[in-house]
Amino acid sequence: MDDIFGVELDSLTSAFDSPEKPKNYGVMSSTTSLKRPIAPVPNSFEIPKARKSKFKFPKMKTVSIPTEEGCLHEVVLPPGLDHFKSLSPVSQTPAKTYPFKLDPFQRQAVLCIDNDQSVLVSAHTSAGKTVVAEYAIALSFKNKQRVIYTTPIKALSNQKFLEFSAEFKEVGLMTGDITINPEATLLIMTTEILRSMLYRGSEVTRELGWVIFDEIHYMREKERGVVWEESIILLPDSVKQVFLSATIPNARQFAEWVVFLHKKPCHVIYTDYRPTPLQHYVFPCGGDGIFLVVNQQREFLEANFNTALDVVRGAAGKAKADTTMRGRKGGCIRSTPYCYKLVKLVMDQHLEPLIVFSFSKRDCEYYASQLSKMDLNEAQDKAAVDLIFNNAIDSLSPEDQKLPQVLCMLPMLRRGVGIHHGGLLPILKELVEILFAEGYIKVLFATETFAMGLNMPARTVLFTATRKFDGQDFRHISSGEYIQMSGRAGRRGKDERGTVILMIDDTVTPDAAKQLLLGSPDPLNSAFTLSYNMVLNLLIVEDINPQIMLAKSFFQFQNYASIPALEEKIARLESEFKSINLPDGIDVEQLSSIVQLRKSVEDLHREKWQLSMKFKHVAPFMQPGRLLRIENDDGVDYGWVVVLNLRRSKQHGTQGSETPLIDVLVRVTAANLRDAENPVIHPTPLLFTVFQPYCNDIEMIPEEEDVKPPKVSKDVPVMSVATIASVPLTCVRDISSVCLNFTSLDGANTKQPLALIGKIAKLSPPMRLNFWEGISRATAKLGGSLPLLHPVDDLGVKDARLVKCLENIHLMEARLKLNPLADREDLEYLIHTHGKRAEKYLELRAAHDELKRKESLLQLDELHSRKRVLRRLGFCTEDDVIHLKGRIACEISTGDELVLTELLLDGFFRSAAFL
């Protein structure tokens, strides 16, 4: 029997243990301001040894094959095959010839197929990947083998059927809706049909020579991606495969998985060559023109991009100011005919045909309705549209021909405008595709499914939005999705370049827009999920079971593939951990106790501030000159500041109650910057950056007088900066009983705080720093520390919780002083080192837990849970033998198989009334 990574398949259930939940280890912050407790870490830490893995990841060799410029060719060899024989044409007469010269990547792929070896072709949309599929089909006809061409959607299957029927004799179509010539040599079908055939053991699969998977990159889709994985796993090893994909960065990893499954070489042919280069434009909602942001050479034009963003910001500001626009999302209003303006611009510049991508059916129809007065077809075009349309709908019943969808379509098509989305009747979608391909539709509004492999290139592509609903939530489209859809622009052999226009509004951040325009393709990651239908089908199939399917999935393969990198990470973390040591003789328990006590004291002080720093209690003491100690929410301590004014103000961008603000004179000193010899001390940034929301209500110091702290140097004296800022009352930590006297300031009047602030703001920086000389003198005179106002005795706070809090602070501080390490001069260094060890310890343990999880079979617990459900409901026995209910559920793949089976057997549909 086969084995997976060195373990026999029969022992898979016992070999894979369910992963343990990661333990929650406390971590100490690297600063003295502790935010959470830390678990004691032994000084001589025994690094846990990773259990020896039962799995041996297959070592597959990758060989690079020299080729022409613009094409990368690699071949992945299965274990045991170390040498690769160079490829050469097998016969003098190729299976198919072409009237044009093939591109380098096409020649390489054809050579692989001619040598009966699987190949993955990764290339841009419209690069010519269909040529490769045609050769595999021709070779199958030549060798009298059957070949299957799979597509992700029915529309693409229909198109390929028409396309291949014109070239090959025996062509069949199987989409679920329709079956044509199922005995043909070439069968075109959706991937779901292929999966069902493999589960049923169809005769077709025994006669197969090749399977062509078109648009294989859709394997990463959450809803349907698992279908591709099941099909590839279930295919016999004798069947060769052709994978056609958009550009994917991890193409080699996918090929390695195919080699792992079928133990035969698989080639990877990658090219980023685009036959028709693209120009990317941005249209800012609210603007009047488009801006070229990426030229044909893929160069990003930063100046144009920034100009477009300025237009967006300006339009968003006007939208917020206009009361008629309130309640709408963003500054781009849908009722404004931006789309109409852009379509008219494209038509005036003769850049049709145009595909307009919108991400909802409703938007497609809405934007199409905006073009009701635009007529893009000549009389002869309208006559051709009438003929094709009438011939198509003749197949419908008289009742169906009167459907609103059908009646509304013809007037739109006659004007050269079309829509294409999943809500249309299949015959109407096919009709739109035919008219667009023939050039009778100049502007087509479509959802992203139109970009899913359909050979319908245009000259221009327009995006009306960057956000879409993916079935769970609204999100911005990924760069890979943008590349796929924008690739529809530019017709090979017809256009010198393609044009892409992206509409953006104020909901798109500059980084998101730039990532969209310049981002790399999305990697091909597995979306493997278990379903009851899959479990039941696998219980029927003899040669495979659900555990084997899990072990062979691309999802599990990618999981195993990351183990070597994780082992390297563990080795690095172990080395880093061993390099962090506390001095000899330090009791780790005592040090941990200090850390915990400090954290408790900080929490108690925070509680004290919340209870005591209320406006009604502190307002009587906030006269100009009062000294306060302030600290922000991140624990940055700004020391003592001088009160200038207390006021209430609404925070910018908020509504409701006013926030108490204190205008203060604060000193920021370069001496507080990080010292190389004492890594515990952290820099104190300028206060403006910390309290920016509160700084706009007060007159600030002119920029030419604002002196920033100099860079710290051993040979340069340290300087300070005194500046004015507004801080919220919640940042006050202590109130001193000391109050400075402003009488030395000519014309100063403490009863007029705003005038006082203006006078201090006009002082030079050295003059402003003179106030701290008074603070220093007061501190020295009072024994090195300033006296504080007591929350109860002085501020008059009468709260039992505050009294209890003060008692606990006194108790904890007394316990701190009793600790033997409390008087050590290097205590801050010890705490910092202890914290670094704790953080590294947590990283190391997490890495070990992750390694243990990756060595286990993922989703095994879910599989066992699903089996228990099936047994309790009577779909299968304890020995996994399928009952009648289970066999019925196996046939249901488009709905909730368990519910529908129960309803069917309970006779629900017999008594239900249906319209």
JOFENQUI-V700475 format. One record per run of one state. SS is the DSSP state (H for helix, E for strand, L for the rest). FROM is the first residue (numbers start at 1). LEN is the number of residues. If there is no record, write none. Layout:
BEGIN
ss=SS from=FROM len=LEN
ss=SS from=FROM len=LEN
END
This chain:
BEGIN
ss=L from=1 len=2
ss=E from=3 len=2
ss=L from=5 len=2
ss=E from=7 len=2
ss=H from=9 len=7
ss=L from=16 len=45
ss=E from=61 len=5
ss=L from=66 len=6
ss=E from=72 len=6
ss=L from=78 len=26
ss=H from=104 len=11
ss=L from=115 len=3
ss=E from=118 len=5
ss=L from=123 len=7
ss=H from=130 len=13
ss=L from=143 len=3
ss=E from=146 len=6
ss=L from=152 len=2
ss=H from=154 len=12
ss=L from=166 len=5
ss=E from=171 len=4
ss=L from=175 len=4
ss=E from=179 len=2
ss=L from=181 len=5
ss=E from=186 len=5
ss=H from=191 len=10
ss=L from=201 len=2
ss=H from=203 len=4
ss=L from=207 len=1
ss=E from=208 len=6
ss=L from=214 len=2
ss=H from=216 len=5
ss=L from=221 len=4
ss=H from=225 len=10
ss=L from=235 len=5
ss=E from=240 len=6
ss=L from=246 len=5
ss=H from=251 len=12
ss=L from=263 len=3
ss=E from=266 len=5
ss=L from=271 len=6
ss=E from=277 len=8
ss=L from=285 len=5
ss=E from=290 len=5
ss=L from=295 len=5
ss=E from=300 len=1
ss=L from=301 len=1
ss=H from=302 len=20
ss=L from=322 len=1
ss=H from=323 len=3
ss=L from=326 len=12
ss=H from=338 len=11
ss=L from=349 len=5
ss=E from=354 len=4
ss=L from=358 len=3
ss=H from=361 len=10
ss=L from=371 len=8
ss=H from=379 len=15
ss=L from=394 len=4
ss=H from=398 len=4
ss=L from=402 len=2
ss=H from=404 len=11
ss=L from=415 len=2
ss=E from=417 len=4
ss=L from=421 len=5
ss=H from=426 len=13
ss=L from=439 len=4
ss=E from=443 len=4
ss=L from=447 len=1
ss=H from=448 len=4
ss=L from=452 len=6
ss=E from=458 len=1
ss=L from=459 len=1
ss=E from=460 len=4
ss=L from=464 len=3
ss=E from=467 len=3
ss=L from=470 len=4
ss=E from=474 len=3
ss=L from=477 len=2
ss=H from=479 len=8
ss=L from=487 len=2
ss=E from=489 len=1
ss=L from=490 len=7
ss=E from=497 len=8
ss=L from=505 len=5
ss=H from=510 len=9
ss=L from=519 len=13
ss=H from=532 len=9
ss=L from=541 len=5
ss=H from=546 len=7
ss=L from=553 len=1
ss=H from=554 len=8
ss=L from=562 len=1
ss=H from=563 len=16
ss=L from=579 len=9
ss=H from=588 len=25
ss=L from=613 len=2
ss=H from=615 len=7
ss=L from=622 len=4
ss=E from=626 len=6
ss=L from=632 len=5
ss=E from=637 len=13
ss=L from=650 len=9
ss=E from=659 len=11
ss=H from=670 len=3
ss=L from=673 len=2
ss=E from=675 len=1
ss=L from=676 len=2
ss=E from=678 len=1
ss=L from=679 len=8
ss=H from=687 len=4
ss=L from=691 len=1
ss=H from=692 len=6
ss=L from=698 len=5
ss=H from=703 len=3
ss=L from=706 len=14
ss=E from=720 len=9
ss=H from=729 len=3
ss=E from=732 len=8
ss=L from=740 len=13
ss=H from=753 len=9
ss=L from=762 len=3
ss=H from=765 len=17
ss=L from=782 len=6
ss=E from=788 len=1
ss=L from=789 len=11
ss=H from=800 len=19
ss=L from=819 len=8
ss=H from=827 len=28
ss=L from=855 len=5
ss=H from=860 len=13
ss=L from=873 len=3
ss=E from=876 len=1
ss=L from=877 len=5
ss=E from=882 len=1
ss=L from=883 len=1
ss=H from=884 len=7
ss=L from=891 len=6
ss=H from=897 len=9
ss=L from=906 len=2
ss=H from=908 len=4
ss=L from=912 len=4
END
